Amino acid sequence: MANTLLTIDMITREALRLAHEKATFIGTINRQFDDSFGSATGKIGDTLRIRYPSEYTRRQGSRVMDVQDSVQVSTSLVVATQDGVDMRFNSRELALDLESFSKLHLEPAMASLVSAIDSDVLQGCTKSTFNYAGTAGSAVSSLTAPGGARTRLNQNLAPKGDRYIQFDSGTMASIVGGVAAYFNPSAAISEQYREGLVSRTAMADYYENERVWSMANTTSVTLSTAKNNGYISTLGQTSINITSLTVSAAGVGMKFTLANVYDVHPETKQQYAQLKQFTVVGVTNVSTYTISPAIYISGARQNVGGTGTTTSTNALTWLGSPNSTYALGLMYHKDAFTFATAELPLMSSSEKCVRRTYDGISLRVWQDSDIRNDELLTRIDILYGFAAIRPAWACAIIGASA
């Protein structure tokens, strides 16, 4: 039976439900709702500080105490991106039942909005991920590359549950064709439906997502012969100088290793067999690049080892080949990244402007009438931000070039 008139509250709740279902990547990462953003009391601006746990080194034996300072390290989550979708309805359309109205209007509108946001967040998180697995130029057609990513997460002490993988459909077709026997239907994959969910294997839920980030390596640099000429000695060093570049050739998200700079166990500081991996997160000029993770060669936050940390130059090897583009898959633990929404102000009476929150996503629907054209103008808005809070709990997966 049709409603006499769909209410703004009904429309808002249905829009939130659709957003929840279609958030392929956002729906699998940490989601925070902070009502201190935009609220009348306790305003904190647009930046939320997220603290990392303190780290310490052990004392061996019964020798004199070696008291360590508790150093708090934090990252910033800026909630300042406002996106939305705008619609208009006439009286006849508002008299439809909610199911018909949702299929005709809300579903395509929310698909467009959520797809764009999901793409921005997934690509931004992939760029900030420094771990990577797989072989550049070779298709992902077995569990070898996902297994390598799983190893990276394990070595960085990511919890064993709540792990996910995002692949584009081409890569997913290749891997499912190669290991079809491992992909078995599950009766209890999740209590909530997510678009793109394929199945679960190798300790992760696999999602098919066309919004994965394509890493385009530049052509103006020989990617295997660039040199780092910065002396790695500063604790928490976040930038290096790279020679052999004729222009600012390294783009944000490009990944690399430095010769003789090895990864270490986060707690014991025992050196692993593989080199430490890095990603470019900012470009200052032709040769100076901001990188992640910050380099710590000693102390409680030590994250690298090897003789290369005490030399003035380290051969730098980029991931992939020059003039090549790679669609990067992503394996991650839920808490590697966070997506936060905030309250947008109510701009009119409660009958015309409604704000609702569901599963960490806050949405505002605002309506006003156009009496001349017998139409109801409607805008749906979301205010959000995202950050990589534990990027070591994620790993990019590279395969064949595009």
JOMOKA-V793328 format. One record per backbone hydrogen bond with DSSP energy under -0.5 kcal/mol. NH is the residue of the N-H (numbers start at 1). CO is the residue of the C=O. If there is no record, write none. Layout:
# JOMOKA-V793328
nh->NH co->CO
nh->NH co->CO
This chain:
# JOMOKA-V793328
nh->6 co->94
nh->11 co->7
nh->12 co->8
nh->13 co->9
nh->14 co->10
nh->15 co->11
nh->16 co->12
nh->17 co->13
nh->18 co->14
nh->19 co->15
nh->20 co->16
nh->21 co->17
nh->22 co->18
nh->23 co->19
nh->24 co->22
nh->27 co->23
nh->28 co->25
nh->29 co->26
nh->30 co->334
nh->30 co->337
nh->32 co->339
nh->34 co->341
nh->35 co->33
nh->37 co->34
nh->38 co->36
nh->39 co->36
nh->44 co->36
nh->47 co->44
nh->48 co->77
nh->50 co->75
nh->51 co->49
nh->52 co->73
nh->67 co->65
nh->71 co->69
nh->72 co->70
nh->73 co->71
nh->75 co->50
nh->77 co->48
nh->78 co->76
nh->79 co->46
nh->79 co->77
nh->80 co->78
nh->80 co->384
nh->81 co->384
nh->82 co->80
nh->83 co->81
nh->83 co->382
nh->85 co->380
nh->87 co->378
nh->89 co->376
nh->91 co->374
nh->94 co->90
nh->95 co->91
nh->95 co->92
nh->96 co->93
nh->101 co->97
nh->102 co->98
nh->103 co->99
nh->104 co->100
nh->105 co->101
nh->106 co->101
nh->107 co->102
nh->109 co->105
nh->110 co->106
nh->111 co->107
nh->112 co->108
nh->113 co->109
nh->114 co->110
nh->115 co->111
nh->116 co->112
nh->117 co->113
nh->118 co->114
nh->119 co->115
nh->120 co->116
nh->121 co->117
nh->122 co->118
nh->123 co->119
nh->124 co->120
nh->125 co->121
nh->126 co->122
nh->127 co->123
nh->128 co->124
nh->129 co->125
nh->129 co->126
nh->133 co->396
nh->136 co->134
nh->137 co->399
nh->138 co->135
nh->141 co->139
nh->147 co->143
nh->148 co->144
nh->149 co->145
nh->150 co->146
nh->151 co->147
nh->152 co->148
nh->153 co->149
nh->154 co->150
nh->155 co->151
nh->156 co->152
nh->157 co->154
nh->158 co->153
nh->164 co->332
nh->165 co->205
nh->166 co->330
nh->167 co->165
nh->167 co->207
nh->172 co->168
nh->173 co->169
nh->174 co->170
nh->175 co->171
nh->176 co->172
nh->177 co->173
nh->178 co->174
nh->179 co->175
nh->182 co->179
nh->183 co->179
nh->183 co->180
nh->184 co->182
nh->189 co->186
nh->195 co->21
nh->197 co->194
nh->198 co->206
nh->199 co->206
nh->201 co->204
nh->204 co->201
nh->205 co->163
nh->206 co->199
nh->207 co->165
nh->208 co->196
nh->209 co->167
nh->209 co->207
nh->212 co->209
nh->215 co->213
nh->215 co->326
nh->216 co->214
nh->217 co->215
nh->217 co->324
nh->223 co->221
nh->225 co->222
nh->226 co->222
nh->227 co->243
nh->228 co->314
nh->229 co->227
nh->229 co->241
nh->230 co->241
nh->232 co->230
nh->232 co->311
nh->233 co->231
nh->236 co->295
nh->237 co->234
nh->237 co->295
nh->240 co->289
nh->242 co->287
nh->243 co->227
nh->246 co->220
nh->246 co->244
nh->249 co->247
nh->251 co->249
nh->253 co->280
nh->254 co->251
nh->256 co->278
nh->257 co->317
nh->258 co->276
nh->259 co->315
nh->261 co->258
nh->262 co->260
nh->262 co->305
nh->263 co->274
nh->264 co->303
nh->265 co->270
nh->266 co->155
nh->269 co->265
nh->272 co->263
nh->276 co->261
nh->278 co->256
nh->279 co->292
nh->280 co->254
nh->281 co->279
nh->281 co->290
nh->282 co->290
nh->284 co->288
nh->285 co->288
nh->289 co->240
nh->289 co->287
nh->290 co->282
nh->291 co->238
nh->292 co->279
nh->295 co->237
nh->296 co->294
nh->302 co->299
nh->303 co->296
nh->304 co->296
nh->305 co->262
nh->308 co->260
nh->309 co->306
nh->310 co->307
nh->311 co->308
nh->314 co->228
nh->316 co->226
nh->317 co->257
nh->318 co->223
nh->319 co->255
nh->323 co->218
nh->324 co->321
nh->326 co->215
nh->327 co->400
nh->328 co->213
nh->328 co->326
nh->329 co->327
nh->329 co->397
nh->330 co->166
nh->331 co->395
nh->332 co->164
nh->333 co->393
nh->334 co->162
nh->336 co->333
nh->337 co->334
nh->338 co->387
nh->339 co->30
nh->340 co->385
nh->341 co->32
nh->342 co->383
nh->343 co->34
nh->343 co->37
nh->347 co->345
nh->352 co->349
nh->353 co->349
nh->354 co->365
nh->356 co->363
nh->358 co->361
nh->361 co->358
nh->362 co->360
nh->363 co->356
nh->364 co->381
nh->365 co->354
nh->366 co->379
nh->367 co->352
nh->368 co->377
nh->370 co->375
nh->371 co->369
nh->373 co->370
nh->374 co->370
nh->375 co->370
nh->376 co->89
nh->377 co->368
nh->377 co->375
nh->378 co->87
nh->379 co->366
nh->380 co->85
nh->381 co->364
nh->382 co->83
nh->383 co->342
nh->384 co->81
nh->384 co->382
nh->385 co->340
nh->387 co->338
nh->389 co->336
nh->389 co->387
nh->390 co->336
nh->393 co->390
nh->394 co->391
nh->395 co->331
nh->396 co->131
nh->397 co->329
nh->398 co->133
nh->402 co->325
